[in-house]
Amino acid sequence: MTERKPPEISFASWIDQQINEAAERGAFDNLPGAGKPLPKRGEADDGQAWLRDKLRREGVSAEELLPTPLRLRKEVERLTDTVQDLRSEQDVREVVKGLNQRILAWRRIPEGPPVYLPLVDEETMVARWRDAQPRPSSPAQAGTPARDVPSPRLRWWHRLSRRRRVPPSVSQ
């Protein structure tokens, strides 16, 4: 099949000749899926189905094929939905700063469709993260009793003397 097409033969007849020679050699015998029907695809997407199959086989997300502003917009939407999964407020701030840097880089040299892409408000995302965090309903659930928490303004010897004091209910 590495031979060149002779100039006196048309492409259609040359391709037919190559296929006939391969069939005579048995190149099409015992192929996987022989005798089975072709897989059915959706009627509405027949033009796009091969692309989806190729992306699935290669392990590539279809989102990677989007133009930069649309991909960034999807990242913003995903962040608003998944901000509660981040571990700390600092993580939220770092993710938002990174996303805003990518948005600003795209704004400097825009490529792709002209899509309005606002920056993500860091404080709004931090507030969403805080709202999604579980709050203890009582000090006992927080892990430390309220009376044992020392005041940060007291000196160490005052905190020590408070611990030594015996509550009035025990002395009676």
Salt bridges, closest charged atoms under 4 A:
ASP45 OD2 - ARG52 NH2 3.53
ASP53 OD2 - ARG41 NH2 3.12
ASP53 OD1 - ARG56 NH2 3.62
GLU58 OE2 - LYS54 NZ 3.32
GLU63 OE2 - ARG78 NH2 2.31
GLU75 OE1 - ARG102 NH2 2.27
GLU89 OE2 - ARG93 NH2 3.05
GLU89 OE1 - ARG130 NH2 2.81
GLU122 OE2 - ARG93 NH1 2.77
GLU123 OE2 - ARG93 NH1 2.84
ASP131 OD1 - ARG135 NH2 3.98
ASP148 OD1 - ARG147 NH1 3.81
